[in-house]
């Protein structure tokens, strides 16, 4: 990103590479939030518990069978819109 001085106001000018990096970072952040938050009783703490394998089968089902496919299905669409 470049900071350019135009008169009395400073403005940011981003190259297309910087915009793609910003959009990719936002896409990853939204994907993580999509896996952490969803309908049901499985909260973020239980989703993080999946990494250690110490969660009930309900949490595994909710994340891997419902939330992950939903997120993976939307990623190509989000990338296309970007």
WODARA-V169559 format. One record per backbone hydrogen bond with DSSP energy under -0.5 kcal/mol. NH is the residue of the N-H (numbers start at 1). CO is the residue of the C=O. If there is no record, write none. Layout:
((NH;CO) (NH;CO))
//
This chain:
((2;13) (4;2) (4;11) (6;4) (6;9) (7;5) (9;6) (11;4) (13;2) (19;15) (20;16) (21;17) (22;18) (23;19) (24;20) (25;21) (26;22) (27;23) (28;24) (29;25) (30;26) (31;27) (32;28) (33;29) (34;30) (35;31) (36;32) (37;33) (43;41) (47;43) (48;44) (49;45) (50;46) (50;47) (51;48) (52;49) (53;49) (54;49) (59;56) (60;56) (61;57) (62;58) (63;59) (64;60) (65;61) (66;61) (66;62) (67;62) (68;63) (70;66) (71;67) (72;68) (73;69) (74;70) (75;71) (76;72) (78;74) (79;75) (80;76) (81;77) (82;78))
//
